[in-house]
Amino acid sequence: MQQRTMYEWAVIAVATLAHVPGTDLDDLPFRLAGIALCTFGVTRLAGAFSRLPERVGGISLVGGVVLFLFALPHPHEMSRERSELVSPGSVEVFFPVDGTRLATSVIEIDTQVKDFVVIDDLSVQDARPGYGHMHVLIDNLLVQMPGTRVAPVCISPGDHTLQVVLVAEDHFGFANEADLSDTVEVIGAPDGSCP
């Protein structure tokens, strides 16, 4: 049996690593550059390119790994499409009520969830209708991903939009997200501040 050369192994590595699931053509140049740096680093550490110091090989290898990992898709990007799954359930924000002028900057949100199982495990899992957790947003910015208990949130002075959304276990919203969320407008305490 014929032994493979370093070049053949490099071609196999490039072909394999460049075809990781979730490949986006925008990320492909970064992946290929990372693979090339890794390949150069390994070949230098294996004794090739002897005119260059060994540390160049080590730096290239580390840089290539970082570049390649940077270009990999986030687990959420490899998940299902956002709009394909419909779920039962509803959420209602009891406090603060719409139009509340807050007396303090730190408040506890009181919600009621119906026909939906809120779980505490926030690791990315396969989506199931009727199961998931809440996302708490202030002015469309995610501030919390609580399981069964919403922690206190800080609301700075001024007008704000507070939204609580029921999302799937893979952190995506369901197709019927409008039915699974509640939004209230609040006015932050004039002398309150958030870190």
PLY file of the C-alpha trace (Angstrom):
ply
format ascii 1.0
element vertex 195
property float x
property float y
property float z
element edge 194
property int vertex1
property int vertex2
end_header
0.00 0.00 0.00
1.35 3.40 -0.99
1.96 5.96 1.76
0.30 9.38 1.39
2.45 12.46 1.09
2.05 15.57 3.26
0.50 17.31 0.24
-2.16 14.60 -0.16
-3.02 14.78 3.55
-3.35 18.57 3.27
-5.74 18.21 0.31
-7.82 15.67 2.25
-7.93 17.98 5.30
-8.99 20.97 3.20
-11.70 18.98 1.44
-13.02 17.58 4.72
-12.89 20.71 6.89
-14.22 23.05 4.23
-17.37 20.97 4.02
-18.54 21.28 7.65
-22.37 21.38 7.86
-23.84 24.86 7.75
-21.32 26.10 5.20
-22.01 29.62 4.10
-20.09 30.77 1.04
-19.28 34.02 2.87
-17.46 31.99 5.54
-15.65 29.68 3.13
-12.64 31.99 2.47
-12.06 32.28 6.23
-12.25 28.51 6.64
-9.86 27.92 3.76
-7.44 30.54 5.08
-7.60 28.89 8.51
-6.96 25.48 6.99
-4.05 26.84 4.94
-2.48 28.39 8.04
-2.95 25.14 9.98
-1.43 23.13 7.13
1.56 25.47 6.90
2.02 25.36 10.68
1.94 21.56 10.79
4.36 21.20 7.87
6.75 23.73 9.45
6.62 21.92 12.79
7.20 18.63 10.91
10.47 19.97 9.57
9.61 21.59 6.25
10.50 25.24 5.54
13.58 24.88 7.74
14.75 28.43 7.02
11.89 29.76 9.15
11.96 29.57 12.96
9.81 26.85 14.52
7.72 29.43 16.34
6.39 30.60 12.95
4.89 27.14 12.53
3.35 27.23 16.01
1.91 30.71 15.50
0.52 29.71 12.10
-1.08 26.61 13.55
-2.77 28.49 16.40
-3.84 31.34 14.11
-5.27 28.89 11.61
-7.31 27.09 14.26
-8.70 30.39 15.58
-9.57 31.60 12.08
-11.22 28.31 11.18
-13.27 28.21 14.39
-14.29 31.85 13.89
-15.79 30.91 10.53
-17.81 27.95 11.83
-21.53 28.54 12.07
-23.06 29.16 15.49
-25.28 26.24 16.64
-28.31 28.50 16.23
-27.40 29.06 12.57
-27.30 25.31 12.01
-30.74 24.87 13.54
-34.14 24.88 11.89
-35.66 27.79 10.06
-37.27 30.31 12.38
-40.78 30.16 10.94
-41.53 26.48 10.44
-42.79 25.41 13.89
-46.09 26.47 15.48
-46.64 26.13 19.23
-49.56 26.31 21.60
-49.37 28.64 24.57
-49.54 32.24 25.65
-47.80 34.60 28.04
-49.19 37.66 29.79
-47.23 40.31 31.66
-49.10 41.16 34.89
-46.48 43.55 36.21
-45.59 46.07 35.10
-48.86 46.86 33.35
-48.90 48.91 30.17
-48.18 52.59 30.86
-46.72 52.06 34.35
-44.53 54.86 35.69
-41.94 52.95 37.69
-40.90 54.12 41.17
-37.58 52.28 41.09
-35.17 51.19 38.35
-35.01 47.53 39.43
-38.28 45.66 39.03
-39.51 42.10 39.15
-41.58 41.11 36.14
-44.66 39.06 36.94
-45.91 36.83 34.12
-48.46 34.09 33.61
-47.82 31.35 31.06
-50.61 29.10 29.77
-50.47 25.88 27.72
-46.68 26.00 27.49
-44.05 24.18 29.57
-41.28 26.57 30.63
-38.04 24.67 31.26
-34.91 25.70 33.13
-32.44 23.91 30.85
-31.24 26.59 28.43
-28.87 24.39 26.43
-29.67 24.21 22.73
-31.97 21.25 22.10
-34.37 20.15 19.39
-37.47 22.33 19.29
-40.78 20.87 20.45
-44.12 22.67 20.26
-45.29 23.73 23.71
-41.83 23.56 25.34
-39.14 26.18 25.77
-38.23 29.21 27.83
-38.80 32.95 27.93
-36.83 35.78 26.39
-37.14 39.15 28.13
-36.39 42.13 25.89
-36.15 45.81 26.72
-36.28 48.08 23.67
-35.75 45.00 21.45
-32.53 44.03 23.27
-32.39 40.63 24.95
-31.72 41.14 28.67
-32.67 37.73 30.07
-33.42 34.13 29.10
-35.15 32.91 32.22
-36.41 29.43 32.75
-39.22 29.19 35.27
-38.32 32.35 37.19
-37.72 35.85 35.85
-34.95 37.63 37.75
-35.22 41.36 38.52
-34.39 43.63 35.57
-33.11 47.18 35.55
-35.01 49.82 33.61
-33.25 53.14 33.03
-35.12 56.50 33.12
-37.37 57.29 30.17
-39.84 55.47 27.94
-39.17 51.79 27.26
-40.77 48.78 25.60
-40.71 45.59 27.66
-41.47 42.33 25.87
-41.66 38.74 27.09
-41.59 36.05 24.39
-41.97 32.28 24.65
-39.31 30.63 22.49
-38.37 27.07 21.60
-35.62 25.00 23.20
-33.34 25.86 20.27
-33.74 29.58 21.19
-35.63 30.42 18.00
-39.07 31.95 18.03
-42.03 29.93 16.84
-43.91 30.76 13.62
-46.76 32.15 15.72
-44.46 34.35 17.83
-47.05 37.13 18.01
-49.39 34.75 19.89
-46.57 33.78 22.26
-45.50 37.23 23.42
-46.74 40.19 25.43
-45.48 43.75 25.20
-45.94 46.65 27.62
-44.75 50.24 27.54
-43.19 51.51 30.78
-41.65 54.73 32.00
-38.42 54.27 33.96
-37.96 56.05 37.32
-36.54 59.55 36.72
-33.86 59.13 39.38
-33.10 55.47 38.61
-29.97 54.22 36.90
-28.70 50.91 35.59
-25.09 49.75 35.72
0 1
1 2
2 3
3 4
4 5
5 6
6 7
7 8
8 9
9 10
10 11
11 12
12 13
13 14
14 15
15 16
16 17
17 18
18 19
19 20
20 21
21 22
22 23
23 24
24 25
25 26
26 27
27 28
28 29
29 30
30 31
31 32
32 33
33 34
34 35
35 36
36 37
37 38
38 39
39 40
40 41
41 42
42 43
43 44
44 45
45 46
46 47
47 48
48 49
49 50
50 51
51 52
52 53
53 54
54 55
55 56
56 57
57 58
58 59
59 60
60 61
61 62
62 63
63 64
64 65
65 66
66 67
67 68
68 69
69 70
70 71
71 72
72 73
73 74
74 75
75 76
76 77
77 78
78 79
79 80
80 81
81 82
82 83
83 84
84 85
85 86
86 87
87 88
88 89
89 90
90 91
91 92
92 93
93 94
94 95
95 96
96 97
97 98
98 99
99 100
100 101
101 102
102 103
103 104
104 105
105 106
106 107
107 108
108 109
109 110
110 111
111 112
112 113
113 114
114 115
115 116
116 117
117 118
118 119
119 120
120 121
121 122
122 123
123 124
124 125
125 126
126 127
127 128
128 129
129 130
130 131
131 132
132 133
133 134
134 135
135 136
136 137
137 138
138 139
139 140
140 141
141 142
142 143
143 144
144 145
145 146
146 147
147 148
148 149
149 150
150 151
151 152
152 153
153 154
154 155
155 156
156 157
157 158
158 159
159 160
160 161
161 162
162 163
163 164
164 165
165 166
166 167
167 168
168 169
169 170
170 171
171 172
172 173
173 174
174 175
175 176
176 177
177 178
178 179
179 180
180 181
181 182
182 183
183 184
184 185
185 186
186 187
187 188
188 189
189 190
190 191
191 192
192 193
193 194
